[in-house]
């Protein structure tokens, strides 16, 4: 998945999505210039629920 996918799934702004993928502990990695996220790792991270989403009121 890419940052746009994260943005759409979570219903957050583009800026918040980029802030999130740069958060320590978030399962993102670089492939050249692109930021990618493993689907499995992302949903495991979501299920864990221990992190907060930038720009949200959680």
Beta strands, then each sheet from edge to edge (+ up, - down):
strand 1: 28-31
strand 2: 34-37
sheet 1: 1+ 2-
end
